[in-house]
Amino acid sequence: VVNNGFAFVAADADGIQVWDLRNPQDPQPIATNRAFYATRLRVSGNLALVTSEQQPSGGVDLLDLGNPVATRWLGSIPVGYSTLGSSPVGAALEGTHAFVVLDDQLSVWDVSQRDQPRQTGSFQAQCFPAGVAVSGTNIVVFGAGLEILDGTELTELHRVGRVSLPGRCVEAVFRGDLLVVTTVENRQSHLRIIDLRLPHEPALLGQVLTTSGGTHLKLNGGYAYLAGEGGLEVFDIHDPRAPFRVGGNSAPAWATGLDFVGDRAVVTRLGHLEVLAPFVPYIRLEAAAPPDADGFALRLRGTPNLEVRLQHSDDLRSWSE
């Protein structure tokens, strides 16, 4: 997770590693907090949620990131451990509330008083949840499909819609009234875009096959970035009905995290951190129809609002616009 020019990396048994990214071309490790077995971080302002496999308090820990060199433990959310012995599988921060998934339960906690989190609501999911995504009053629990909740009153959460999807949803990110999700089924993964403008009537708008096996999803502008065992992929989602792959980089294979510093992607993997150059807008000239005796037609496809110059030539020596 990148916050105020610093990357905070959940490094499992190595705890939380902190990198200085204020010069993205020369990232520097500056601190490590080994008090936690950290599997994932969620951040809002200078507050971080740490989900771990071995919390000293048996819950989800709260950290103050205000001083990157010395991250400070504030308290914990006592959600306990799964009946299967596993840690919480998903968490989200929205304002002063934390949302934690454990087994089939979503619990909501008021963390305005960091040292005394207070549970304010809960919901029993039916989708064998893998995580939760929150935006305003919209709450989506995802796993074997999506369950859409009305979060207007956090003390009385109730389901207003459901979406069945092939396979299992492993990550979900809001983009306004849209939800971008990744699903995995039989070793095939897809990026799918769901319309939630009518939460009681959600609709699948578009989808595209992915090759990275990505489980880490971030949005930047009109692009979706997906990182996983096959590296990093970039998808154009300006038109949610027709997402398409525009690029990628296979070098950061087996990615364990993804975020942004400015317009540069930050990928973590196996104890390493890599900062990748900004994505170059996509453009392609392609045949609009098979050529015939009357000639041929071309179509220009690429990033919306990108200015381009077209030239033609009769002899491939002299060109004019």
N, C-alpha and C positions, 0 to 999 in steps of 0.2 A: 504494500500500500504506500502511495506517495502522498506526503502531507507537508506543505510549506517548504518544498525543495529538498526534503529528506525521504528516503525510502525505508520503510519498516517491514522487515521480511520475517515471516513465520518460518523458522528453520527447524521444526520438529525438536529433536533432542538438544539441538544447539541453541534453543531459545529464540529470542528476537534479535536479529541483526539490524543495525542502523547504518545507512549509507548516506553520505553527503552528495547530493545531485545538483548542487547549485551551479557547478560546471559540468553539464551533462557529458561532455567529451572526456572527462576525467573523474569518474565516480570513485569516491574514497570510503572505505569502511571506517567508521569512527567509534562504534560501541557495540557491545553485545550484552544482552540481559539473559542470563541462563537460569533465572528463577522459574521459568515455565517450560513445559513441553508444548510448544505453540504450533498448532496445525493450521490456523487461519486467523486473520485479523479483519475487523470491520471498523471503520473510522468515521467519526462525525466531529468536525472541528479538531480539537486537541484530545478528544476522548476516543479511546480504542476499546473494542471488545476482543478478547483473546479466547478462542475456543481451543481446548487442549485435551490431551489424553490423560494428563497427570497433574491436575490442578491441586495445589495444597489445600484448597478450601472445598473441593468437590463441587465446583460450579464453573461459571463463566467469569473470567476476571476482567476488571476494569483498570485501564492504564491511562495516566496523564502523559501525553506526548509533547507537552509544552517545552520541555528541555530535552532535545534529542539525545544528548550525551548521557542523560540520566533519566530514563523513563521511570515513572513513579507509580507504584501500585496504589490504587485508591480503595478497592473493595472487590467484592465478588457477588455474583448473582447465584443464589443457592438452588440451582435447578436440580442438583444431584446427578446421579448416573443412570444410564439406561438399564432396564431389566436384563438386557443382554450383555451388560458390562461395558458398553461403548460410551464415548463422550457425546455431547450434543453435536448433531450433524449439520446444523445450519443456524446462522444468526444474522441479524440485520439491526442497524441503528437508524432511527428516524427522529430527529429532534432530541427530546429528552426521554425517549422510550427505546427499549431494547426488545427485540423479538427473537425468541430462542426456540428451536425445534429439537425435541428429544423424543425418540420413539415416534408415536403417533400424536404427540401433544405439541401444540404451539402455545407458548406462554408469553405474556406481555408484561414488561417491567418498567416502572417509573424509575429512572436513574438520575433524576434532577438532584437528589442528595446522594452523591457518589458512594458514600460509606454506608448508606442504608437503602439499597434498592428495595422497591416495594412492588409486589405483583398486583397488577390491575385487571388482568383478564386472561382467558385461556380459550383454546378451541381444540376439539378432537378431530384430527384429519383422517381421511379414509384413503389417501393416495400413497401411503407408505412414503412419507415425505423425505426428501433429500435436502431441502432448504426452504428459505422464505425470501421473498422480495417485497419491498414496501416503498410506496410513493404517495405521500399525502395520506388520504383515507383509503387508498387502494392497497390491499394486502393479498398476495398470491402465495399459497403454499404449493410447492411443486415436487413432483416425484413421478409416480405412475399416473401422469396427467397433471392437470392444474385445478386447484380449488381457489375460487375467487371470493374474498371476504369483504364485507362492508366494515371499515374501520372507523366509521363516524363516532361510535361509542366504543372505546376500547374495553369497557367493562362488559359489553354485550356483543361479542363478535358472532357473526352468523354468515353462513355461506349464501351467496347470491348467484353464483354461476359455477359451471364446471367445463373443463375442456379435456377430451380424451385425445391422447397423442400416441403414435406408435413408439414403442420402446419406453425409455425412462428419461425424464428431464433431469439434467444434471446442473444447469445454471439458468438463471433468468435475470434480465435487467430491463427496467422501465425506460421507455423513450416517449415521454408525454403520455398519451393515452394508449400507446402501443407497448407490447411486451415482447422482447426479443429473447428467445430461449434456444438452448442446445439440447438435443436429444440423442440418445445412443440406443441402437437396436441391432443385434446380431453383427457387432463389430462395424456397423455403419453409423455415421453420425450426420445429423442435419442441423442447420440453422433455420429456425422457423419464427415467423412474426405473427403475433396475435393482436387483433383489434379488441380493445377493452373499453371503447367509448360507451358501449352499452354492456355493463358488467354482467347483467342477467342474460345477455345474448352474445357472448364472445364469439369471434369468428377468426378462423385461420386465413390470413391474407396471402402469404407467400412463403416459400421455403426453397432451400438450396442444399445440395449434398456437400459435405465438408470432408476433408481428407486428413486433417491434423489430429483427429480424435480429441479435439479441444474440450477442456472442462473449465477453462478460465476465459471469461467473456467480458469485454469492455467496449463501450461505445465512445466514439470521438467524432464529432460532426455528424456527417451522414454515412459513417462507416462503422462496421462492426469488426472488432479485432478478436480473434479466437486463438488461444494458445493451448498446446497439449503435447502429447508424445511425438507428434509429427512436425513440431515447430509452430510457426505463427502464420495465420491466414488473415487476409483482409477482404471484407465483403462490402459492396456498395448497397446501402439500404435506403437511398434517397426515395426510391419507389418501393414501398413495402410489399407491393404485389409481385414484384419481380426482382428480388435480391440476386446478386451475382458476384462471383469471386473476381477480384481485380488484382490480386497479388499476394505475396507472402514471402516467408523466409524460413527455410528448413533448418538453418543453423542452430537456433535455440531449441533443440529437441528436448523432450521430456520436461517441458516447462512446468513450474510449480506455482507461478504467480505472474500477474500481468497488471500494469497500470500505466499512467502517462505522467511525464514531466514536460509541460508545454505541449508541443506537437510531436514529441518523441516517445516511442513505446519503450517501457521498461519491463524486461522479462527476467524472471529469476528461475534458476534451474540447478539442482544438485549442488548447492552451495555457491553458485556463481550468480552475478548480476550483469546483465547486458543492456545497454541503451542503444536503440536502433534509430537510424536516421528517419526523418519525416517521410511519410508515404507520398509518392509521386502520383498526382491525379492520373486516372486511367483514360486512355483514348485509343480507339481502334477503327480503322476503315475496313468495312467488310462488304461482301456482295449482298445486295438486297434481293436479287433474283438470279437464276442461272442465265448466263449470256446466250443470246440467240442471234439470228441474222440481222436483227434491227439494232443490235448493240447490247449494252449492259447497264445496270443501275448499281450504284454504290450507296451505302448507308454509313453515316458516322455515328459511332456509339461511344459514350464516355461520360465523364463526370458532369452533372448539370451545372450550368452557368460558367463552364470553363470556356474562355475565349481561345479560338483557334484560327489559323489562317490556312486556306485551301488554295492550292495552285494546280494548274494543269499544263500538260505539254503534249505536243504532237510528235516530237522527235526525241524526247528524253534529254535534249540539250538545252532548249530554251523553255523557260517556265514563266507563266503569268498567273495573276490571281483572278 
